Amino acid sequence: MKFLFTILLSLFSLITFAQVDTVVIRVDSMFESKFHRKLYDNRTNVKYHLDEWANVRELAVYMATLEELNTGHKMYAVRIDQRLNRNLFTDAPATNAEYIDEDELEKFIGYLQQVRNEIMKTDHGAQRYTEYRFYTRAGIMLECYTGVNRWRCVIHYEIGKMPMDAYINNPERLQELLQALIEINKEIKYRRSNGK
């Protein structure tokens, strides 16, 4: 009897294990820009071009262009990088940085404008602390704090899986970054409207 019970229990266990649902976790839609995904897609031949646009403190801001050689299709993005991320012999970036896709650029500009027009002017009383966070598809985070009689803005991004921070804690730096992104956005729109 005991032997039969053990066999039945074993069969029940096998049936139960056979009915376990599969869990699928998709990671291809977060923390990677469309531009980055296409750039490192080894099924596609591309031409990759960077135009350096601005240096804001330790941040280097580039307009990045990606052209598929077979089709001529182009993608644009803003590359957020470290100023010192340069290869010694070629002047090309030494490691990967993060991108703001062109379809996210206006929204990111809007966040910076909100920081400039509203967040900087809020009450900075010592008893109040407020935090704002805005993310891009690639995981670039614009984080702003108010309180303790000041405001502070931080951009978090990654280079080669190493987290980096750039502090933009004065109006001049914020305006410089904002202006660079607005100009890049205008240039992308100009190229798009002229079939480039």
CORPETA-V985629 format. One record per residue. N is the residue number from 1. PHI is phi in radians with two decimals (NA if undefined). PSI is psi as a letter, one per 30 degrees, with the letter a starting at -180 (NA if undefined). Layout:
BEGIN
n/phi/psi
N/PHI/PSI
N/PHI/PSI
END
This chain:
BEGIN
n/phi/psi
1/NA/e
2/-1.07/e
3/-1.11/e
4/-1.12/e
5/-1.07/e
6/-1.12/e
7/-1.12/e
8/-1.10/e
9/-1.11/e
10/-1.11/e
11/-1.10/e
12/-1.06/e
13/-1.11/e
14/-1.11/e
15/-1.11/e
16/-1.09/e
17/-1.14/e
18/-1.19/f
19/-1.72/g
20/-1.18/k
21/-1.26/l
22/-1.56/k
23/-1.90/k
24/-1.96/k
25/-1.94/j
26/-1.62/k
27/-2.07/g
28/-1.47/f
29/-1.91/f
30/-2.28/k
31/1.06/h
32/-2.69/k
33/-1.30/l
34/-1.08/e
35/-1.08/e
36/-1.09/e
37/-1.07/e
38/-1.22/e
39/-1.07/e
40/-1.83/g
41/-1.43/j
42/-1.34/g
43/-1.64/f
44/-2.16/k
45/-1.57/k
46/-2.34/l
47/-1.91/k
48/-2.03/k
49/-2.33/k
50/-2.09/k
51/-1.99/j
52/-1.26/k
53/-1.94/e
54/-2.78/l
55/-2.17/j
56/-2.06/j
57/0.95/b
58/-1.57/g
59/-1.49/k
60/-1.87/k
61/-2.02/k
62/-2.11/l
63/-1.64/k
64/-1.86/k
65/-2.15/k
66/-2.22/k
67/-2.13/k
68/-1.31/k
69/-1.20/e
70/-1.31/e
71/-1.87/f
72/1.43/f
73/-1.10/k
74/-2.06/k
75/-2.19/k
76/-2.23/l
77/-2.80/l
78/-1.82/k
79/-1.69/k
80/-1.73/k
81/-2.52/l
82/-1.51/k
83/-1.05/e
84/-1.65/g
85/-1.44/i
86/-2.24/k
87/-1.26/k
88/-1.05/e
89/-1.75/f
90/-1.99/f
91/1.22/g
92/-1.36/l
93/-1.03/k
94/-1.34/e
95/-2.34/l
96/-1.14/k
97/-2.19/a
98/-1.81/l
99/-2.19/k
100/-1.84/j
101/-1.09/l
102/-1.05/e
103/-1.31/f
104/-1.81/f
105/-1.13/e
106/-1.09/e
107/-1.14/e
108/-1.13/e
109/-1.05/e
110/-1.06/e
111/-1.11/e
112/-1.12/e
113/-1.14/e
114/-1.12/e
115/-1.05/e
116/-1.17/e
117/-1.52/f
118/-2.10/e
119/-1.15/e
120/-1.07/f
121/-1.74/g
122/-1.32/l
123/-1.17/k
124/-1.77/g
125/-0.97/k
126/-1.05/f
127/-1.48/f
128/-1.95/k
129/-2.40/k
130/-2.29/k
131/-2.20/k
132/-2.12/k
133/-2.36/k
134/-2.25/k
135/-2.08/l
136/-1.78/l
137/-1.00/e
138/-1.41/f
139/1.65/g
140/-1.15/k
141/-2.04/k
142/-1.75/j
143/-2.14/k
144/-2.21/k
145/-2.19/k
146/-2.21/l
147/2.25/l
148/0.88/h
149/1.07/g
150/-2.81/l
151/-2.16/l
152/-2.57/k
153/-2.24/k
154/-2.23/k
155/-1.90/j
156/-1.74/k
157/-2.69/l
158/-2.19/k
159/-2.24/j
160/0.95/h
161/1.21/g
162/-1.74/k
163/-1.19/k
164/-2.21/l
165/-2.22/k
166/-2.18/k
167/-1.60/k
168/-2.09/i
169/-1.96/h
170/-2.51/l
171/-1.06/e
172/-1.16/e
173/-1.12/e
174/-1.05/e
175/-1.14/e
176/-1.11/e
177/-1.15/e
178/-1.04/e
179/-1.10/e
180/-1.07/e
181/-1.18/e
182/-1.11/e
183/-1.15/e
184/-1.12/e
185/-1.06/e
186/-1.10/e
187/-1.12/e
188/-1.11/e
189/-1.10/e
190/-1.07/e
191/-1.14/e
192/-1.13/e
193/-1.24/f
194/-1.81/g
195/1.20/g
196/-1.73/NA
END
